[in-house]
């Protein structure tokens, strides 16, 4: 599967950010400004782990010759960090190739002006030539987004470690200081925080989109520190306690789900993105306070089951973008604008964590079912295209 994907990216979109598989053309999202090669950088660690040595060598040569951050363009700080900085750091730690360390630090330095706000909470968008930042115009009252400014910590701590420059780690540790000074409604973290006033925007809480990876990074910061980052640990387990108290519910059919919280009212909806949390709960189980290790594993297993149901209850056996638990339905998309699937990995990610941590064979089976359904649906899709445009008979 990896070879198929890589070979076709190389054939049709080499050096561009993404491949559009139907038109077989390259695509470069404006999230990356004029920076190119997102697929190459993001896949470096996978190529290395899979021992695709020739492909890794070609990718490394492309990075050496072509990866250029001297562009006059506005980028998403979050997306450029997780794809480019994260990809380069992973490749460096796996291979030891100096070019990856050098490029990661160079890019990290270009992202620093994003933190030039009254609170130090970074802007979402940054022109990496001018250093001018701003937030998404749709985000509550000019706010920064929890999942974006909360998903810098791992990479920036490593940038300090590899560069000897403490400024990267200082910037992300300051984000925690701001968060710890604030009152959290019911112990929950709203998705929006104004970088000028240092106050929350609208009180909307989600463990899916706009919130998700903030929680993941708290846990992983503690694990990555060899369990010395007590602040990260406390913030994570306190957040999980609030999530369990206020957001986690059980349907009448016995499915555990994580609702969204809007100004004190629950919306009984769970996004595909939220499905990463099953794996997260299980990953954090070993350090759970008050002998709750088994409880956190069980919570992970219940979320995994619910997300599997969201796949199993569709005709295509692929999960929708969001599914609901109201109006007499459970784990089913009820709105047209939620009935789509865009190669999201979160459900499979949770299966992988659950398999590694429990060795229950059902998670491997569920993963394989999803692989088969991806391939079957691709064939079915092309059949429908042919039927529509060539008017072929069902036989």
DAQUI-V397148 format. One record per run of one state. SS is the DSSP state (a for helix, b for strand, c for the rest). FROM is the first residue (numbers start at 1). LEN is the number of residues. Records with the same first field share a line. If there is no record, write none. Layout:
BEGIN
SS = FROM-LEN, FROM-LEN
END
This chain:
BEGIN
c = 1-1, 14-4, 21-4, 28-2, 33-5, 50-3, 67-7, 96-2, 116-9, 128-5, 135-5, 150-3, 164-3, 182-3, 188-4, 195-5, 201-3, 206-6, 225-5, 247-1, 251-5, 259-1, 263-2, 268-1, 284-1, 288-5, 313-9, 325-7, 333-3, 339-7, 359-3, 391-5
a = 2-12, 30-3, 38-12, 53-14, 77-19, 98-18, 140-3, 146-4, 153-11, 167-15, 185-3, 212-13, 230-17, 272-12, 285-3, 293-20, 336-3, 346-13, 362-29
b = 18-3, 25-3, 74-3, 125-3, 133-2, 143-3, 192-3, 200-1, 204-2, 248-3, 256-3, 260-3, 265-3, 269-3, 322-3, 332-1
END
